[in-house]
Amino acid sequence: MAEANKQQDPRRQKRVRRLKKEILFALLLLIVLPYCLCIYLFAEVREADRSLKELADWVEVLAGQTVDQQMIMQELFRERQDQEVTGGEAQGAESGEISASGEQETASEEPMVHKVYLTFDDGPSVYTEEILDILDRYEVKATFFVVGKEGETAREALKQIVERGHSLGMHSYTHKYVELYSSVEDFAEDFVKLRSYLEDVTGVTSNIYRFPGGSSNSISNVDMWEFADYLESWDVQFYDWNVASGDGSSRKLTVDELVRNATEGIEDRGTTIILMHDAPGKRTTVDALPEIIEKIQAMENTEILPITEETIPIQHIERDAVN
């Protein structure tokens, strides 16, 4: 019997050693696997951060291009309006009468009334209430092209825009260019969602729209007139701008720069639609707004108005140029 136990002990010891090794291996796996998983997840997070940074850089480039495009469109509009004014003066000279003193008289001596429209894109934001207070202080009505921001604060801001007598315009629900402009169907879905949301919150059915990036944006691969035609099917008119304050630039402009950009050339135009933004990070726009209003109100024969359905639109794209 003792001999048998001696023979079993080595086998038992071998099994014990093997069991210990298996337990040790399992413990190592329990320690090493989470460690390896952490390393893997860390690498994935870093890759995701890199991708997000690249995406942010791409968005910043697009934003810069959009601002540059806005300024170019502004200059083109000024040149075209100068040509129209020059052409009108020439036509008036041809049709004018000669007075007894030999001086030429034009058909009308009435001074041109300059209509100015202050517009704010991307709201509501943390600055909406302050902007509204400034507008109230100067007894001025403006136009807010808003996006689909929800939450109690945003809802209250939307209500205040309407209750204080300003025009409520649409600027897309998501403001995501790639999704919005991928097809007319996607654009339509976004449009209906925003319009319904604004109706639900404010009771107002908005009939004015501003394309994110403007109708001349370089992001959409779909002809922008297809989107414009869709809006027209809903009796909605789109409005661009002929003056950009420059507050959409990735470079932060000073108050003086914003005031100069927003007010330059107003007295040379019959209609001026000024692009500004109601968005986080646009503190300087709020600071510049009182001076912008004061400078415009000091101009002769100039009035600040909200955009309505009767307002003649400023549009960057021309149907004849496309078709």
Residue, then its C-alpha position, 0 to 999 in steps of 0.5 A: m500500500a505504501e508502495a502504491n502511494k509512492q507511485q501515485d505521489p509523482r503523478r499527483q504532484k505532476r497534476v498539481r504543477r500542471l494545474k498551478k501553471e494553468i492557473l498562473f497562465a490564466l492569471l497572466l491572461l487576466i492581467v495582460l489582456p486588459y493591458c493589451l486592450c487598453i493599448y489598443l483602445f488608446a491607439e484607436v482613440r489617438e487615431a480618432d483624435r487625429s481624424l477629428k483634427e484633420l476634419a476640423d482643419w478641413v472645416e476651417v479651410l472650408a470656412g475660410q474659403t466661404v468667407d473669402q467667397q463672401m468678400i469676393m461676392q460682395e465686391l462683385f455686387r458692388e461692381r455690378q451695382d456701380q455699373e447699374v448706377t452708371g448706366g442709369e445716370a447715362q440713360g437719365a442724361e439721354s432722356g433729360e431736358i435742358s432748362a432755360s439756363g442750359e443745365q440738364e434736368t433729370a426726370s426726378e429730383e427725389p433722393m435715393v432711399h437706402k434700405v438696409y437689412l441687418t441679418f444674423d445667421d446660425g442662431p439662436s445662441v448665448y448672445t441672442e438676448e443681448i443682440l435683441d436688447i441692443l436692437d430694442r435700444y435703437e428701435v431697430k428690427a432685424t432678421f434672424f436666419v436660425v438653425g434647429k437648436e433645441g432646449e428650453t433656452a433656444r426655444e425661449a430665444l426663438k420666441q423672443i425673436v418673434e415677440r419683439g417683432h423681428s423676422l424669423g428666417m430659416h438657415s437649415y436644421t442641421h447646418k451640415y453642408v455635406e448632408l444638406y446638399s447631398s440631394v434634393e431629398d435630403f435638403a427637403e427633409d431638413f427643410v421640413k424638419l426646421r420649418s415644422y420645429l419653428e412653427d411648433v415653437t413660435g407659431v410662425t410659418s417662415n417663408i424666407y431662407r438663407f442657404p448655409g454658405g450662401s447660394s454660391n457655396s462651393i460645397s454643393n455638387v447639386d445645382m443650387w437652383e434645384f434647391a431654390d426651385y424646391l423652396e419656391s414650391w413652398d412659396v419660400q424665397f431665399y436671400d443672400w447678402n451683398v455686404a459681409s461683416g467678416d465675422g464668419s472668418s476664422r481670423k477674429l476681426t476687431v470691432d473697427e474692422l467689423v464696423r467698416n466692413a458692415t457699413e462701407g458703401i451703403e450710401d451708394r446702394g439702394t438695398t444693402i443686406i448685411l451678413m452677420h452671425d449670432a453664434p458662440g465665439k462672435r462676441t465681437t459682433v455683439d460689441a460692434l453692433p451698436e456702432i454699426i447701427e449708429k453709423i447707419q442711422a446717421m446716414e441720410n435717407t437710410e432706413i433699417l428694415p427686417i426682411t419680409e416676403e416683399t423684400i426684393p432678394i439679393q441672390h448670388i446665383e443667376r438662373d440665366a447664367v446657369n441655364 
